[in-house]
């Protein structure tokens, strides 16, 4: 399984999906840049998410809120107090790591699954000492005591030294939706509960990571929903189950992830976030173990209530039928977009005897179609292929490739996940048909140029 991860990292750089951040300067730990194909794959995932959860639902409205917020937002949300990790340092080599990750990885290598998130500093220190867990870098056992470290990135606004104001890069994207709850109610008067707000954007966490590629990074892409409801009229546990089903459907039917590689895992009382009454994660069987892909939390009225108390602004909802004023409760589905991309690539990656294939779902593939002239030095073939390429570009993302022999071009497109290849050859000039090749089956068929739009419309639908 470790080899699979190495294959994905190698493919990502070689084919332009993901690059190491600031690579020409030696890189910056836990930062990655999306290349030309990676940005298309990520955009396709985001767009499908928005289409599925926002455009196709009448009860969800979208927002795009600012990365910078008033620092009191993070005080009210509890992040300045409770948004922490426990870190330890190896005195021998100065390696710094998260104590929970150190313990979990130690036991994972012994074939044991141990979850320690939420443990106290004393419990973490005792476990490290009793098991004499060595440093994974130098092999020595010489750790500092665990200590808490806040995950919020701090920065400042202002241009005059001494007059700058402290602000934070957002550690989650949820708070922008909570502080705009009142604005949305004012703009869309009469909106009845339950309804949700949705947002997709970047978040930042100043954490020490294990270096598992894009699984955990300093900057990452999230998509979240805050689903508001009346706790006196709706059973929160029933709504929770409904959203579990919605998230499972998205993961298995839209993202095409195999169900046998997924599981729900409830959080223990110790590890559950300070704002949540119940949290469950969809975990995926990554090459480095079962890890969180998505999360679902029942946040009660924690956020709106705290923002109301701290800001002094009334954030209650008024029932249009009874006039009763109350603070709605919230169920929050959270989707890691970078982790989705990693899972999609892991699911799609296939090695055969003569080729490597990325069997991406058609809707996710960076390019849907590639167009080739059989020979690049035959002007008649190139001109005809260009005409077809430009026509198909009106509806789909299309690659152009005239390098090397046709077999190598096919295999290059297989490796980046392009579902269909169109080859213009000498028969095309005679009968106006082209060869269309299927990525997964390698089956080839002749299709009339005039039918290509209809043909690919059927192949890419659904």
Phi, psi and omega in degrees: 000326177298324178298323178299317179297318178297321178298319181294316179298317180295314178299319183300318179285315185298321185258004173084031174271307183219135176242153172297134179295137177054040189300323184292344175257017180094000178085159173237121187307136174066027172233139181221148178246138176276128178276186184305321179277325179296320181292327177291318178296315180297318179296321178296320178297313180298316182295320178295321177299313181295318178298318185287317188261345181244299186294329183267009181233140177275345186261010181234132175241147183261152175223163170218095188261166188286147175294322179269134178224162177304134182302337179292338175302315184282337172289315180294324183283347180091001185288330179290340180259318194248357185270074189228159170236156175264124182246151172228152178241138173278120181291335183285316185236002179068016175293129178251135182209163175285134182297320181294320178294320179303314182291313183297318180293324179299313181286329179299323179293342177264007179081018181247137178261113181235127177251121184241004179302132182097352178291153177286165178300321180295320179295320178295314181298319181295318180295318178298318183289314183296328181262000181044056183290121183279162174291129181290347181269308186250349178083000180275158175246090182205074186261149167285166174291145177299144177218152184279146183221122182286139187271351181286132172284131176259143172211188182219156175241150185116159185243347182261124179300134181091346179241014180281151182249139179289132171222168180240147164284136188297134179271348174206164182260000184293321189298328177298329178283322179294316183286346176259005181304314180296320179298317181295318178299321180291323182284328183239067183303142178085002179293129185261147173284151357279147170210165184230158170245141184234148177207146175229127182182187185269145172229166188221134177220126183273073186237155173278131185241170182270359178075026178277061176057231184269012182296316181222116186225169180289323176242134183211163183256127179240156167226127186223156173234139168247111186255108186270139180208164178270114184292345177275341182252334182240137177281117185298325181292326177291319177295322178300315179295323178298316180287332172299316180295320179298316181292321178295318179298314178304314186290317186270324185265325181267312178276349175062036177276136182295126182302328182291349177258013181235153173203155171269136176229117177289144173283143173285166178300325183290324185268344184297139182299157186299336184266355192253141173267331175209134178223136172225145179250143161275117178255148179243146179279081178290164175301339180256019174116175177288119182223159182296133171253309178228164177224152177227124185229143170262103187271004184051221176254020188307309188288309181298320180297314180292321177294324178296316180292318184283325183270337185078008180262135181288115180250020180284157176258141178255119178295119184294341181270320186251343184079003180292134178258133180201163176268120180296155171265166189224135166248133188237107168275131181237132183236120174279115183286322178293320178292326176299315180299317180297316180297316179301318179291320178297320179292325187274337188291125181221134175249127173247178186300321186245357184205161172249133185235139170251098185278063180289143170305145186305318183293339181264338186303133178305313173247134177276329187218146169239140181242131181234138158277139182304318179230133184278349181261009176252103187303322181297318178292317182296316181296319179294317179296322179296320179298315178294316179304311182293325178293316180291331179297340179296334184237338185225162170279125189231135176264148175244132180212125178231014183275142171062193181278166188295325179297317178294325178293319177301312184292326177295320178289325175302319186288336178258002171091013181290120187291328187223142175238138179245123179247127176263119183235191184291331176295330179301320181294328182277315188238006178058039172239158179231163173269125175250125182248134178270129182302311190285320184261344186064010178292140180240142176215153178271132181229135178295140180303322180294344181259359187299319180298315178294317182300310182285335174299318178289320184289330184260359180283157174083000000 
